[in-house]
């Protein structure tokens, strides 16, 4: 008896250890699959995902090994996220974090002077002034959104200062950052085109600022530093935009989401919050611990340039590796009781939230300074953040953060 031909193709089964799935981060359920990967040795191969096949590097030791071999595991070949570049669809925007040596070295050295210890001293009072202005305007005993009112506003103000960006337009910086840092857009052709439109708006705006500064004396902002740098003064528009996006996303997401984690995280561990409230000398260590516990960027990607072996696993040239900082910072062999916040954790500073090696976050000191000052000024006012409802989280495996968080302030 004749039968109709049918399509027997079956979609591949979901790998329960595919930790690139956006819903894990939206629902805050990423901890269990990562714990399983770590229990199985810390390295796992996912064959089928929304981003194609990739290796998960989920424990501390192999992640540091990969980061320590930048000439073998490339940032430039394939980029820094699991989303692949699509020829004919995407526009290349080179940035120094996604470059290999030697070009990476020259461009990083250009912006590094903005984040030296002496610059941090110079900026401290400026940051403190901005922080006190925001905190003193907050209502006590009334519900408001901590993310937008505190985390985003503080971060945006700092970005505007770093770029000497027009103050009235400063919220454009976080708007562009949110579009640039959303890895899930890679799966949506319509949103991808919308993102390009916003990023070219960003490029046009910054090109105007560049043109205003190009014939003027050097100033301590990042645009002027680029103009007067041999390594970056001759960038084309794509490379200029790429580096701007890097600095905006890096400056926005790390600080902003750690500030939100301070509000949310300490509320989950009230004994630790009480310990910090009783002893403000713990603030600097607590800052490191909150950054570790949150890990505001979940992963960075590397691509193997040749066949190699990583802790017994055969890695082929062209394989992509996801370096899951969010999991390595929960590695129990390094951080005891790693899922908990411990404000006096003795090795909190060993976290990998800012990466490791030549690509470690160039602005890490500034992020730590901003978060630390926020905690200090909250302590001076004896203010406590009390979340009052469910938080809305970023649904993506790259930026690990919060979109909304209703809170009330009380005094202790």
Secondary structure, DSSP 8 states (H G I E B T S, - for coil): ---------------TT-TT-HHHHHTT-HHHHHHHHHHTTSEEEESS-TT-SEEEE-SHHHHHHHHT-TTTEESSSS-SSSS---TTTS-----GGG--TTHHHHHHHHHHGGGSHHHHHHHHHHHHHHHHHHHHTS-SSS-EEHIIIIIIHHHHHHHHHHHT--GGGTHHHHHHHHHHT-GGGGG-HHHHHHHHHHHHHHHHHHHHHHHHHTTS---SSHHHHHHT-TTTTT--HHHHHHHHHHHHHHHHHHHHHHHHHHHHHHHH-HHHHHHHHH-GGGHHHHHHHHHHHH-SB-EEEEEESS-EEETTEEE-TT-EEEEEHHHHTT-TTTSTTTTS--TT-TTGGG--TT-SGGGS-TTHHHHHHHHHHHHHHHHHTTEEEEE-S--EE--SSSB--EEE-EEEEEE-
